[in-house]
């Protein structure tokens, strides 16, 4: 992850930036927070401030202030649907696109990366594929993506692509790689090849990998 985080710090473009940490997807787990802080601060000098959103008594005004005042926003991993439910319940999903439009850098890992994208897939009944449906995410990145799903052949990503509009592209971000979305929607692979699937008819078809 070091080269990717080095690029993140370069794109933030500020010495010793402040980074807001959003851990809604893992219930603001302290151990997860410490692990991510260690990983990020091992690469660049920064201050990481936790924007706590999960507890029922969370101070949301304080969390929003932390997010708005930071130089960059990091969305941590966990469970995509649970993380979105927290942010929707607390009424703060809109600020992420707002801040991105203002030029703020946002980045994520695992479920956090998926949350930054357009939408994701869930099953009302895990044993019935006909119950699969898409649900909205933060929409900062106008794409569909999944992370480290190479072991199962990107089954969830393919399901999401198949449910999307015709011609939609889904990106499979393999371990130790990164999908970078530019301000005009341009897409680039970092750290290695990224799998791609497109919707043709009602199915997801494998396309050529996106390469650095």
Secondary structure as GFF3:
##gff-version 3
##sequence-region A 1 212
A	DSSP	alpha_helix	2	12	.	.	.	ID=ss1
A	DSSP	beta_strand	17	22	.	.	.	ID=ss2
A	DSSP	three_ten_helix	24	26	.	.	.	ID=ss3
A	DSSP	alpha_helix	30	41	.	.	.	ID=ss4
A	DSSP	beta_strand	46	50	.	.	.	ID=ss5
A	DSSP	alpha_helix	60	69	.	.	.	ID=ss6
A	DSSP	beta_strand	72	75	.	.	.	ID=ss7
A	DSSP	alpha_helix	80	89	.	.	.	ID=ss8
A	DSSP	alpha_helix	94	101	.	.	.	ID=ss9
A	DSSP	beta_strand	105	108	.	.	.	ID=ss10
A	DSSP	alpha_helix	111	116	.	.	.	ID=ss11
A	DSSP	beta_strand	119	123	.	.	.	ID=ss12
A	DSSP	three_ten_helix	129	131	.	.	.	ID=ss13
A	DSSP	beta_strand	132	136	.	.	.	ID=ss14
A	DSSP	beta_strand	144	147	.	.	.	ID=ss15
A	DSSP	three_ten_helix	150	152	.	.	.	ID=ss16
A	DSSP	alpha_helix	155	163	.	.	.	ID=ss17
A	DSSP	beta_strand	169	173	.	.	.	ID=ss18
A	DSSP	beta_strand	178	181	.	.	.	ID=ss19
A	DSSP	beta_strand	187	190	.	.	.	ID=ss20
A	DSSP	beta_strand	194	200	.	.	.	ID=ss21
A	DSSP	beta_strand	203	210	.	.	.	ID=ss22
###
